C-alpha cells in the first residue's frame, strides 16, 4: 500500500477513535448533567473549583471532538486531546499512588463498573492513540509539503 | 436620527454582513472537508450515549452497591460499583466514619434514589459501608 495513503488512514483512524471517545463522554455527561456535577463534587478538588471544572471539561471535550473532525485543525485536535488525556491519566495515576488525603469517588468513570486501575489503562491507551495520531499527522503534513520526498525526486545517476 | 448616527448604523450593518459572509464561507469551505470516518465516529458516539441511556432507563436495576458522597447521604451515581465497595481503600463495611457506599435492592424499580434516606424510606436499603479517615 502507498505509504502516504497508509499515513492518511492511520491518522483518520486515530482521529475517529478519539472523536468516538469525546462524543460518547460528552453525550453521557450532558444526558445526566446533574449526576456529573455531583460526581465532580466528590472528587479531590475544592468546591469553588467544581463549576469551572464541570463547564471547562465539557467545553474542552467538545473542542477536541470538533477540531479532530476537520483535517485543517486535526493537528491542534491531537495536541489538545493528548494534553487532556495526559491530565486525566495523571489524575488517576495520582489517585492510584494515594497522593490525595481524600479517596475520590470512582463513579466518574466513562464505562460502568470500571475501577481506577482499569480506567488508568483505558486512559493510557487513548493517550497513546492521541500521541500516535499526532505523529502520523505530522508525518503526513511533512509529506504534503514535500519535505520527505526530496530523495525520491532526485535525478537517478547516469 | 442624525447623519452621523445613520452612518454609524450603516457601518455596523456593513460589518455584520461582512462577518456573516465570512462565516458562511468558512462553513462551506470546512464542511466540504469533513471526512467520512471521524464523522461516522461522532454519530456512533452520540448514538451509543442515547441507546445506553434509554436501555438503562428501561431495565430494573437489581441488587448493587452505589457510591455515596462525603456528606454520607447523597448517592453520587446511578452506575453501580463493584462489591466490596471499591471507591477507594478507605471505604469498607467495618469502618466507623460516615457512609461511603450503600447496597440497594432495586429489583422493583428502574430509578436510583437520590439519597440514602430516600432509599431507606422506600425500603431499598440493604447494607452500607463507611469511610475510614
Interface residues (C-beta under 8 A of the other chain):
Chain A: X12 X13 X15 X16 X17 X19 X20 X21 X22 X23 X24 X26 X27 X28 X31 X32 X35 X38 X39 X41 X42 X65 X68 X69 X70 X71 X72 X95 X98 X102 X103 X104 X105 X106 X107 X109 X112 X113 X115
Chain B: X30 X33 X34 X35 X37 X38 X39 X40 X41 X42 X44 X45 X46 X48 X49 X50 X52 X53 X67 X69 X70 X74 X76 X77 X78 X79 X80 X81 X82 X86 X87 X88 X89 X90 X91 X133
